[in-house]
Amino acid sequence: MEVQVDYRPFKVEWEGRLGGGPAPRERTAGSAVAAGGAKAAVKGAVTAQISGKVVRINVKPGQAVAKGDVLLILEAMKMENEIKAPADGTVKEVPVAEGARVAEGDVLVVLE
């Protein structure tokens, strides 16, 4: 598509769909999976919805949790975000440590 701004022509290209928000992001071979980071292919995984830093972990493997319990605190954009349990269960694994930086989609806690 070509548009004019101040009488100067510009060629515009875009990816995704029109009128429906941002285009879906594709994972590439150079993503955190290839670098050794865990991704949401794990059953029962609670993932990061935004990139940030793990400030505090409130659970340990083997601990029972109820829906809505705060599993950990994730700092993103200078705000502390509570990551809550989506359902009742038992903590199977906590693959992150306090102070770790995580990307969107990284596994934070695995529930059974």
Secondary structure, DSSP 8 states (H G I E B T S, - for coil): -EEEETTEEEE----S-TTSSS------TTSTTTTT--BTTSTTEEE-SS-EEEEEE---TT-EE-TT-EEEEEEETTEEEEEE-SSSEEEEE----TT-EE-TTBEEEEE-
